[in-house]
């Protein structure tokens, strides 16, 4: 029997509208019933998110698998927040399922800011170091009793082999659009890179949409639904998906990342970027997203090739 986890079927998402949220809040938290409710722009995939007045937000999981993160966040986010140098979401209340909505849900304090992007970051090197400082602090939190990799976070913190079939599927869909031989070499290098086995805290989805800026500087980190303890290399994908070349080196230096961990982090970036490329390359309405993902993929490949100039290339 294989010891590689099974991701299971694609989650079956449900929709939620403002009227449902209004009723849930009024029924379960009547002292908040008079606050206006509006959908949050670009709210993400795992949760439906709504403004609740000026200072709160409501997050409702969009599928049963995503709902597994609710109790985890309420248990661990207050403990993590006390140890971290930047604001993270603060749970205010936990809602219950009802006849019209089947999962637990949450109310959080609203964190202001705008999602990170290359053109919004004032100082790329400073941003990279600030992000590394955040991850250093997160990894330093005692991991005892923390949530191990599982369906609640799609096995982040575990082996990259969980995503091996998805990489091959993406390459099949992108046939002729990417350098499949080089992709497989980088992926194999990531799979072979050993983890020391020491559990450390990780966020699990350090991505531009979860990094908030104020005046061009990193101001908060949100969406801990995929957090857990295990191999923290998944948090390194941002080095290729957002950081500049100089920022990437500053980021790695501050984290003191060894070659094996860096290779696994590159593997996480590779899988995520391939998946985006495969889902967008033949859809005209996704042309801009595909172009961005293809640019990131080219950067991953060229960075790997540059790193092997003084080292023997892997034998196929």
C-alpha positions as a Markdown table, in Angstrom:
| # | Residue | x | y | z |
|---|---|---|---|---|
| 1 | Unk | 0.0 | 0.0 | 0.0 |
| 2 | Unk | 1.2 | 3.5 | -0.8 |
| 3 | Unk | 2.0 | 5.9 | 2.0 |
| 4 | Unk | 1.3 | 8.9 | -0.2 |
| 5 | Unk | -1.9 | 10.6 | 1.0 |
| 6 | Unk | -4.9 | 10.7 | -1.3 |
| 7 | Unk | -6.3 | 14.2 | -1.9 |
| 8 | Unk | -9.7 | 12.7 | -2.5 |
| 9 | Unk | -12.4 | 14.1 | -4.8 |
| 10 | Unk | -12.7 | 17.8 | -5.8 |
| 11 | Unk | -14.7 | 19.6 | -3.1 |
| 12 | Unk | -18.3 | 20.2 | -3.9 |
| 13 | Unk | -18.7 | 23.9 | -3.3 |
| 14 | Unk | -22.0 | 25.6 | -2.2 |
| 15 | Unk | -22.9 | 29.3 | -2.8 |
| 16 | Unk | -23.7 | 31.8 | 0.0 |
| 17 | Unk | -25.3 | 35.2 | -0.5 |
| 18 | Unk | -25.6 | 38.2 | 1.7 |
| 19 | Unk | -29.2 | 37.5 | 2.7 |
| 20 | Unk | -28.2 | 34.0 | 4.1 |
| 21 | Unk | -25.4 | 35.7 | 6.1 |
| 22 | Unk | -27.8 | 38.3 | 7.4 |
| 23 | Unk | -30.1 | 35.6 | 8.7 |
| 24 | Unk | -27.3 | 33.5 | 10.2 |
| 25 | Unk | -25.9 | 36.6 | 12.1 |
| 26 | Unk | -29.3 | 37.7 | 13.3 |
| 27 | Unk | -30.3 | 34.2 | 14.5 |
| 28 | Unk | -27.0 | 33.4 | 16.3 |
| 29 | Unk | -25.5 | 36.8 | 17.2 |
| 30 | Unk | -28.5 | 39.1 | 17.5 |
| 31 | Unk | -26.3 | 41.9 | 19.0 |
| 32 | Unk | -24.7 | 42.2 | 15.6 |
| 33 | Unk | -27.9 | 42.0 | 13.5 |
| 34 | Unk | -28.1 | 45.7 | 12.7 |
| 35 | Unk | -24.6 | 45.8 | 11.1 |
| 36 | Unk | -24.5 | 46.1 | 7.3 |
| 37 | Unk | -23.3 | 43.1 | 5.3 |
| 38 | Unk | -21.5 | 43.3 | 2.0 |
| 39 | Unk | -19.5 | 40.7 | 0.0 |
| 40 | Unk | -15.7 | 41.2 | 0.1 |
| 41 | Unk | -14.2 | 41.7 | -3.3 |
| 42 | Unk | -11.8 | 38.9 | -4.4 |
| 43 | Unk | -12.8 | 36.8 | -1.4 |
| 44 | Unk | -11.0 | 33.6 | -2.4 |
| 45 | Unk | -12.1 | 30.1 | -3.1 |
| 46 | Unk | -12.2 | 28.2 | 0.2 |
| 47 | Unk | -14.6 | 30.6 | 1.9 |
| 48 | Unk | -17.3 | 33.1 | 1.2 |
| 49 | Unk | -16.3 | 36.3 | 2.9 |
| 50 | Unk | -18.5 | 39.3 | 3.8 |
| 51 | Unk | -17.9 | 42.6 | 5.6 |
| 52 | Unk | -19.9 | 42.9 | 8.8 |
| 53 | Unk | -20.0 | 46.5 | 9.6 |
| 54 | Unk | -16.7 | 48.5 | 9.5 |
| 55 | Unk | -14.7 | 46.3 | 11.8 |
| 56 | Unk | -15.7 | 42.7 | 11.3 |
| 57 | Unk | -15.9 | 40.0 | 8.6 |
| 58 | Unk | -17.8 | 36.8 | 8.2 |
| 59 | Unk | -16.1 | 33.7 | 6.7 |
| 60 | Unk | -18.3 | 30.8 | 5.6 |
| 61 | Unk | -16.5 | 27.7 | 4.2 |
| 62 | Unk | -17.6 | 26.9 | 0.7 |
| 63 | Unk | -17.3 | 23.0 | 1.1 |
| 64 | Unk | -17.2 | 20.4 | 3.8 |
| 65 | Unk | -13.4 | 20.0 | 3.4 |
| 66 | Unk | -12.7 | 23.7 | 3.9 |
| 67 | Unk | -14.9 | 23.7 | 7.0 |
| 68 | Unk | -12.4 | 21.4 | 8.7 |
| 69 | Unk | -10.2 | 24.5 | 9.2 |
| 70 | Unk | -12.8 | 26.4 | 11.3 |
| 71 | Unk | -12.2 | 24.8 | 14.7 |
| 72 | Unk | -8.4 | 24.7 | 14.0 |
| 73 | Unk | -8.3 | 28.5 | 13.4 |
| 74 | Unk | -10.3 | 29.2 | 16.6 |
| 75 | Unk | -8.0 | 26.9 | 18.6 |
| 76 | Unk | -4.7 | 28.1 | 17.3 |
| 77 | Unk | -4.8 | 31.6 | 15.9 |
| 78 | Unk | -5.0 | 33.4 | 19.3 |
| 79 | Unk | -1.9 | 31.4 | 20.4 |
| 80 | Unk | 0.0 | 32.2 | 17.2 |
| 81 | Unk | -0.9 | 35.9 | 17.2 |
| 82 | Unk | 0.8 | 36.4 | 20.5 |
| 83 | Unk | 4.1 | 35.2 | 19.0 |
| 84 | Unk | 4.1 | 36.9 | 15.6 |
| 85 | Unk | 5.4 | 40.3 | 14.6 |
| 86 | Unk | 2.5 | 41.2 | 12.3 |
| 87 | Unk | -1.3 | 41.1 | 12.7 |
| 88 | Unk | -3.1 | 38.0 | 11.8 |
| 89 | Unk | -6.9 | 37.3 | 11.8 |
| 90 | Unk | -8.5 | 37.3 | 15.3 |
| 91 | Unk | -11.5 | 35.1 | 15.8 |
| 92 | Unk | -14.4 | 36.9 | 17.5 |
| 93 | Unk | -17.2 | 34.3 | 17.3 |
| 94 | Unk | -17.9 | 30.8 | 15.9 |
| 95 | Unk | -21.2 | 30.2 | 14.2 |
| 96 | Unk | -23.1 | 26.9 | 14.0 |
| 97 | Unk | -24.7 | 25.1 | 11.1 |
| 98 | Unk | -28.4 | 25.7 | 10.5 |
| 99 | Unk | -31.0 | 24.4 | 8.1 |
| 100 | Unk | -29.9 | 26.8 | 5.3 |
| 101 | Unk | -26.1 | 26.5 | 5.8 |
| 102 | Unk | -24.5 | 23.2 | 6.8 |
| 103 | Unk | -21.0 | 24.1 | 8.3 |
| 104 | Unk | -19.4 | 25.9 | 11.2 |
| 105 | Unk | -18.4 | 29.5 | 10.3 |
| 106 | Unk | -16.5 | 32.4 | 11.8 |
| 107 | Unk | -16.6 | 36.1 | 12.6 |
| 108 | Unk | -13.2 | 37.8 | 12.6 |
| 109 | Unk | -11.8 | 41.2 | 13.2 |
| 110 | Unk | -11.3 | 43.0 | 9.9 |
| 111 | Unk | -7.7 | 43.7 | 8.9 |
| 112 | Unk | -7.2 | 46.6 | 6.5 |
| 113 | Unk | -4.7 | 46.8 | 3.7 |
| 114 | Unk | -4.5 | 45.9 | 0.0 |
| 115 | Unk | -3.3 | 42.5 | -1.4 |
| 116 | Unk | 0.4 | 42.4 | -2.3 |
| 117 | Unk | 1.5 | 42.7 | -5.9 |
| 118 | Unk | 4.9 | 43.6 | -7.4 |
| 119 | Unk | 3.7 | 47.0 | -8.5 |
| 120 | Unk | 2.4 | 47.8 | -5.0 |
| 121 | Unk | 5.5 | 46.8 | -3.0 |
| 122 | Unk | 7.5 | 49.9 | -2.2 |
| 123 | Unk | 10.8 | 48.2 | -1.4 |
| 124 | Unk | 11.1 | 44.6 | -2.7 |
| 125 | Unk | 14.1 | 43.7 | -0.6 |
| 126 | Unk | 12.6 | 45.1 | 2.6 |
| 127 | Unk | 9.3 | 43.3 | 1.9 |
| 128 | Unk | 11.2 | 40.0 | 1.4 |
| 129 | Unk | 13.1 | 40.4 | 4.7 |
| 130 | Unk | 9.9 | 41.4 | 6.6 |
| 131 | Unk | 8.1 | 38.3 | 5.3 |
| 132 | Unk | 11.1 | 36.1 | 6.2 |
| 133 | Unk | 11.0 | 37.6 | 9.7 |
| 134 | Unk | 7.4 | 36.7 | 10.0 |
| 135 | Unk | 8.1 | 33.1 | 9.0 |
| 136 | Unk | 11.1 | 32.9 | 11.3 |
| 137 | Unk | 8.8 | 33.8 | 14.2 |
| 138 | Unk | 6.1 | 31.4 | 13.1 |
| 139 | Unk | 8.5 | 28.5 | 12.8 |
| 140 | Unk | 9.8 | 29.3 | 16.3 |
| 141 | Unk | 6.3 | 28.7 | 17.9 |
| 142 | Unk | 6.2 | 25.4 | 19.8 |
| 143 | Unk | 4.8 | 22.9 | 17.4 |
| 144 | Unk | 3.8 | 20.4 | 20.1 |
| 145 | Unk | 0.2 | 19.3 | 19.6 |
| 146 | Unk | -0.2 | 21.4 | 16.4 |
| 147 | Unk | -2.3 | 20.2 | 13.5 |
| 148 | Unk | -0.5 | 17.6 | 11.4 |
| 149 | Unk | -0.9 | 17.5 | 7.6 |
| 150 | Unk | -4.3 | 16.2 | 6.5 |
| 151 | Unk | -7.4 | 17.0 | 4.4 |
| 152 | Unk | -7.9 | 20.2 | 6.5 |
| 153 | Unk | -4.9 | 21.7 | 4.7 |
| 154 | Unk | -4.6 | 19.4 | 1.6 |
| 155 | Unk | -1.5 | 17.8 | 3.2 |
| 156 | Unk | 0.7 | 20.9 | 3.2 |
| 157 | Unk | 3.6 | 20.2 | 5.5 |
| 158 | Unk | 3.7 | 16.6 | 4.2 |
| 159 | Unk | 5.4 | 15.0 | 1.1 |
| 160 | Unk | 5.3 | 16.7 | -2.3 |
| 161 | Unk | 4.5 | 13.3 | -3.7 |
| 162 | Unk | 0.9 | 13.9 | -2.8 |
| 163 | Unk | 0.9 | 16.2 | -5.9 |
| 164 | Unk | 2.9 | 14.0 | -8.2 |
| 165 | Unk | -0.2 | 12.9 | -10.3 |
| 166 | Unk | -1.4 | 16.5 | -10.6 |
| 167 | Unk | 2.0 | 17.6 | -11.9 |
| 168 | Unk | 1.8 | 14.9 | -14.6 |
| 169 | Unk | -1.8 | 15.8 | -15.4 |
| 170 | Unk | -0.8 | 19.5 | -15.8 |
| 171 | Unk | 2.1 | 18.5 | -18.1 |
| 172 | Unk | -0.2 | 16.5 | -20.3 |
| 173 | Unk | -2.6 | 19.4 | -20.6 |
| 174 | Unk | 0.3 | 21.8 | -21.3 |
| 175 | Unk | 1.9 | 19.5 | -23.9 |
| 176 | Unk | 4.0 | 21.7 | -26.2 |
| 177 | Unk | 3.6 | 24.8 | -24.1 |
| 178 | Unk | 6.3 | 24.1 | -21.4 |
| 179 | Unk | 9.7 | 22.4 | -21.2 |
| 180 | Unk | 8.4 | 19.2 | -19.8 |
| 181 | Unk | 11.8 | 17.6 | -19.5 |
| 182 | Unk | 13.2 | 20.4 | -17.4 |
| 183 | Unk | 10.0 | 20.6 | -15.3 |
| 184 | Unk | 10.3 | 16.9 | -14.5 |
| 185 | Unk | 14.0 | 17.3 | -13.6 |
| 186 | Unk | 13.1 | 20.1 | -11.1 |
| 187 | Unk | 10.2 | 18.2 | -9.7 |
| 188 | Unk | 12.3 | 15.0 | -9.2 |
| 189 | Unk | 15.0 | 17.1 | -7.5 |
| 190 | Unk | 12.3 | 18.4 | -5.1 |
| 191 | Unk | 10.9 | 15.0 | -4.4 |
| 192 | Unk | 14.4 | 13.7 | -3.6 |
| 193 | Unk | 15.3 | 16.5 | -1.2 |
| 194 | Unk | 15.2 | 15.2 | 2.3 |
| 195 | Unk | 13.3 | 16.9 | 5.2 |
| 196 | Unk | 14.9 | 16.7 | 8.7 |
| 197 | Unk | 11.6 | 15.5 | 10.1 |
| 198 | Unk | 11.4 | 18.3 | 12.8 |
| 199 | Unk | 7.8 | 19.6 | 12.9 |
| 200 | Unk | 7.6 | 23.4 | 12.5 |
| 201 | Unk | 4.6 | 25.7 | 12.1 |
| 202 | Unk | 3.8 | 26.9 | 8.6 |
| 203 | Unk | 1.1 | 29.1 | 7.1 |
| 204 | Unk | 0.5 | 26.8 | 4.1 |
| 205 | Unk | -0.6 | 29.5 | 1.6 |
| 206 | Unk | 1.8 | 32.4 | 1.7 |
| 207 | Unk | 0.5 | 34.0 | -1.5 |
| 208 | Unk | 0.1 | 37.5 | -2.7 |
| 209 | Unk | -3.6 | 37.6 | -1.9 |
| 210 | Unk | -2.9 | 36.7 | 1.8 |
| 211 | Unk | -0.2 | 39.3 | 2.3 |
| 212 | Unk | -1.6 | 42.8 | 3.0 |
| 213 | Unk | 0.2 | 46.0 | 2.4 |
| 214 | Unk | -0.1 | 49.4 | 3.9 |
| 215 | Unk | 1.9 | 52.2 | 2.2 |
| 216 | Unk | 3.7 | 49.6 | 0.2 |
| 217 | Unk | 5.0 | 47.7 | 3.2 |
| 218 | Unk | 3.9 | 44.3 | 4.6 |
| 219 | Unk | 1.3 | 45.0 | 7.2 |
| 220 | Unk | -0.6 | 41.7 | 7.9 |
| 221 | Unk | -0.9 | 38.1 | 7.0 |
| 222 | Unk | -4.3 | 36.5 | 6.6 |
| 223 | Unk | -6.1 | 33.2 | 5.8 |
| 224 | Unk | -4.6 | 30.5 | 7.9 |
| 225 | Unk | -6.9 | 27.8 | 6.7 |
| 226 | Unk | -4.0 | 25.6 | 5.5 |
| 227 | Unk | -1.8 | 26.2 | 8.5 |
| 228 | Unk | -0.3 | 23.3 | 10.5 |
| 229 | Unk | 2.9 | 21.7 | 11.7 |
| 230 | Unk | 5.3 | 19.6 | 9.6 |
| 231 | Unk | 7.7 | 20.5 | 6.8 |
| 232 | Unk | 7.5 | 24.3 | 6.4 |
| 233 | Unk | 9.0 | 24.3 | 2.8 |
| 234 | Unk | 5.5 | 25.0 | 1.4 |
| 235 | Unk | 5.8 | 28.6 | 2.7 |
| 236 | Unk | 8.8 | 29.1 | 0.4 |
| 237 | Unk | 6.8 | 29.1 | -2.9 |
| 238 | Unk | 6.3 | 32.8 | -2.6 |
| 239 | Unk | 10.1 | 33.3 | -3.3 |
| 240 | Unk | 9.3 | 32.5 | -7.0 |
| 241 | Unk | 5.6 | 33.5 | -7.3 |
| 242 | Unk | 6.0 | 37.1 | -6.0 |
| 243 | Unk | 9.5 | 38.1 | -4.9 |
| 244 | Unk | 12.1 | 39.7 | -7.1 |
| 245 | Unk | 15.5 | 37.9 | -7.8 |
| 246 | Unk | 17.2 | 40.1 | -5.2 |
| 247 | Unk | 14.3 | 39.7 | -2.8 |
| 248 | Unk | 14.4 | 36.0 | -3.2 |
| 249 | Unk | 18.1 | 35.9 | -2.1 |
| 250 | Unk | 17.4 | 38.2 | 0.9 |
| 251 | Unk | 14.5 | 36.0 | 1.8 |
| 252 | Unk | 16.5 | 32.8 | 1.7 |
| 253 | Unk | 19.4 | 34.3 | 3.6 |
| 254 | Unk | 17.2 | 35.5 | 6.5 |
| 255 | Unk | 15.5 | 32.1 | 6.7 |
| 256 | Unk | 18.8 | 30.3 | 6.6 |
| 257 | Unk | 17.4 | 27.8 | 4.2 |
| 258 | Unk | 19.5 | 24.8 | 3.2 |
| 259 | Unk | 19.6 | 23.4 | -0.4 |
| 260 | Unk | 17.2 | 20.6 | 0.3 |
| 261 | Unk | 14.6 | 22.8 | 1.9 |
| 262 | Unk | 15.0 | 25.4 | -1.0 |
| 263 | Unk | 14.5 | 22.6 | -3.5 |
| 264 | Unk | 11.3 | 21.4 | -1.8 |
| 265 | Unk | 10.1 | 25.0 | -1.7 |
| 266 | Unk | 10.8 | 25.4 | -5.5 |
| 267 | Unk | 8.8 | 22.2 | -5.9 |
| 268 | Unk | 5.8 | 23.7 | -4.2 |
| 269 | Unk | 6.1 | 26.8 | -6.4 |
| 270 | Unk | 6.4 | 24.6 | -9.5 |
| 271 | Unk | 3.3 | 22.5 | -8.7 |
| 272 | Unk | 1.1 | 25.6 | -7.9 |
| 273 | Unk | 2.3 | 27.5 | -11.0 |
| 274 | Unk | 1.8 | 24.5 | -13.3 |
| 275 | Unk | -1.7 | 24.0 | -12.0 |
| 276 | Unk | -2.5 | 27.6 | -12.8 |
| 277 | Unk | -1.0 | 27.4 | -16.3 |
| 278 | Unk | -3.0 | 24.2 | -17.0 |
| 279 | Unk | -6.3 | 25.7 | -15.9 |
| 280 | Unk | -5.9 | 28.9 | -17.8 |
| 281 | Unk | -3.9 | 28.4 | -21.0 |
| 282 | Unk | -6.7 | 27.6 | -23.4 |
| 283 | Unk | -9.3 | 30.0 | -22.0 |
| 284 | Unk | -9.4 | 33.5 | -23.7 |
| 285 | Unk | -10.9 | 35.1 | -20.6 |
| 286 | Unk | -8.0 | 33.8 | -18.5 |
| 287 | Unk | -5.3 | 35.1 | -20.9 |
| 288 | Unk | -3.8 | 37.6 | -18.4 |
| 289 | Unk | -3.7 | 35.0 | -15.6 |
| 290 | Unk | -2.0 | 32.5 | -17.9 |
| 291 | Unk | 0.6 | 35.1 | -19.0 |
| 292 | Unk | 1.4 | 35.8 | -15.4 |
| 293 | Unk | 1.7 | 32.2 | -14.5 |
| 294 | Unk | 3.7 | 31.4 | -17.5 |
| 295 | Unk | 6.1 | 34.2 | -16.6 |
| 296 | Unk | 6.5 | 32.8 | -13.1 |
| 297 | Unk | 7.1 | 29.3 | -14.5 |
| 298 | Unk | 9.8 | 30.7 | -16.8 |
| 299 | Unk | 11.4 | 32.3 | -13.7 |
| 300 | Unk | 11.3 | 29.0 | -11.8 |
| 301 | Unk | 13.0 | 27.2 | -14.7 |
| 302 | Unk | 15.6 | 29.8 | -15.3 |
| 303 | Unk | 16.4 | 30.1 | -11.6 |
| 304 | Unk | 16.9 | 26.4 | -11.3 |
| 305 | Unk | 19.2 | 26.3 | -14.4 |
| 306 | Unk | 21.3 | 29.1 | -13.0 |
| 307 | Unk | 21.6 | 27.3 | -9.7 |
| 308 | Unk | 23.0 | 24.2 | -11.5 |
| 309 | Unk | 25.7 | 26.1 | -13.5 |
| 310 | Unk | 28.4 | 25.2 | -11.0 |
| 311 | Unk | 26.8 | 21.8 | -10.1 |
| 312 | Unk | 26.4 | 18.7 | -12.2 |
| 313 | Unk | 22.9 | 18.5 | -13.8 |
| 314 | Unk | 20.8 | 15.6 | -12.7 |
| 315 | Unk | 21.2 | 12.5 | -14.9 |
| 316 | Unk | 18.0 | 11.4 | -16.5 |
